[in-house]
């Protein structure tokens, strides 16, 4: 009986160690209605942002890290007249440790373009 308990303990610890950090990621490209025609805009720059949150047992903690990253991106963009965010993408990564704690990270990127005034 004692050997069986030791074997079960070793198996349980081995499983916890092998699955203690489970990474996963997801890419989402955000669609928009910005119409980019040949020659009607100039590329300005790329802006980036990120945010993270954590969960204990999948319930406690958290926060809307995707919304926070998008809001931060818009603030960092400091758009001027005739400028728009295009090619927005959202990458979400999560890592779970010991099946207890999950850390979610979101990375957002977008290009800023400036539309030309009519007649330019």
Secondary structure as UniProt FT lines:
FT   HELIX           2..18
FT   STRAND          21..29
FT   TURN            38..39
FT   STRAND          41..56
FT   TURN            57..59
FT   STRAND          60..61
FT   HELIX           65..77
FT   TURN            81..82
FT   STRAND          83..97
FT   TURN            98..100
FT   STRAND          101..115
FT   TURN            118..119
//
